[in-house]
């Protein structure tokens, strides 16, 4: 959160400003002795002047703490929900859930349950109802038999051949329809499987649980496929025998039905043969239907292929679907395991926060008590689960959507940042509940690890003064009287009703005000930083028209001297500095600056991304 001051409106050349505050009056007094230094100009006519700025910060590293806590929580989420090892009870639960799913959805094909195969070969009646084809054949043959038995006297062999032909036509039509039937079943299977796994994530069962569930499904599917293949092989072994047997009985029936004077004497033999003939027909077609069932089941597991053995569109088999999902889970777990390591490395590398020479950190770098306390205030198991579900929803609602982020570096960074930013907001909200003054007070009163920051607070003014006089240009003005040539103010979040604020203000006043006039305290909305601002000047730097040139020249000098200066800079573009409004002093014009940001520091000119270690421009 940038430090923002109340607008500095420097639009008067007089010694004082009407209704101005103490800080404005002090700044105005520095201009009175500056005119001698403003007579020189650049070639383009822009007046030149020099100011030396010094700042010190008393800083609680709120952003870094939030990032550290987010990295730790992100790692915990991944370790628990995605790559965590299962307990034995969870393994048994995954097996139970697999069997329950197979039973409820009718997806088994075993010696004692062929529900899948039966469903693949069903006859749709005119009423819209579907029944197993073998049941329909049995019922149809029984009706035909009863009819022929009642009309045995006028029965002709053509009638039985017609029944046989009708059943053959039905079998041939089914044989042609099986590929599309199986493809529809595979589509349904894939949809309900995705729905089932998505439901597991909502139940907080975790990716490792889903991986075990899929492994169990894959094992059961292979077992069912092997059963169907073996059963089909056995049934094919009976096909010729049953066909020959049926044909034999039909021929015998034809012989008995040949006309003659003594036909009435054959009625008993005809009835017996009719029964045997229909029985043989039923056995033959029942075997053919069972072969089709098992062949369809094998296609369901291995895939639907055309006459050239080319996989048909949408015909990817259940084994392939399950293998792909299981493989995706393994790839996802490997991908996020690397991400977990990234989070852990970032946490361990950056949890010790090294401040700049001009900073006083309100942070425990020895026992990391500050970091641990903030983490434990926010983190709990239910919060971890909720964040994981939120992340899943943001990427599409399923762990399978992680695959969309694995093959592109930009998408990988996006996925990483999704974890960090989602978790970070939780900690930022918590961190923003306390001001830096309250943290200073709580640290002193801590029962577990008390830390007294008062001695460090007292040194803040000397730190700012040192950096204010760090180079030869500043030394020119150091010889002038500090009372006339120096501006000092403390920028802090004001809360008069907060005992912590009053304690910190008292400490700073005692340290800064020794032998000097009173120091103004300026309010800021930034609750995590206290800024002590010092200036020795020819003319205040924040009114320079060429503030960007000033920044660049000072930055170059800092690199050359290998000394980290503390400068008043802005992160934002300088478009918030308006056009000059009125002349001040000799050739100067004063800029009206709305809420100029102070305290952005140049150390070595670079900053690093918290996670990747890459340079931030």
Secondary structure, 3 states (H helix, E strand, C coil): CCEECCCECCCCCCCCCCCCCHHHHHHHHHHHCCHHHCCCECCCCCECCCEEEEEEEEECCHHHHHHHHHHHHHHHHHHHHCCCCCCHHHHHHHHHHHHHHHHHCCCCCECCECHHHHHHCEEECCCCCEEEHHHHHHHHHHHHHHHHHHCHHHCCHHHHHHHHHHHHHHHHHHHHHHHHHHHHHHHHHHHHHHHHHHHHHHCCCCHHHHHHHHHHHHHHHHHHHHHHHHHHHHHHHHHHHHHHHHHHHHHHHHHHCCCCCCHHHHHHHHHHHHHHHHHHHHHHHHHHHHHHHHHHHHHHHHCCECCCCCECCCCCCHHHHHHHHHHHHHHHHHHHHHHHHHHHHHHHHHCCCCCCCCEEECCCCCCCHHHHHHHHHHCCHHHHHHHHHHHHHHHCCCHHHHHHHCCCHHHHHHHHHHHHHHHHHHHHHHHCCCCHHHHHHHHHHCCCCCCCCHHHHHCHHHHHHHHHCCCHHHHHHHCCCHHHHEEEEEEECCCCCCHHHHHHHHHHHHHHCCCCCCCEEEECCCCCEEEEEEEEECCCHHHCCCHHHHHHHHHHHHHHHCCCCCCCCCCCCHHHECCCCEEECCCEEECCECCCEECCCCCCCCCECCCCCCECC
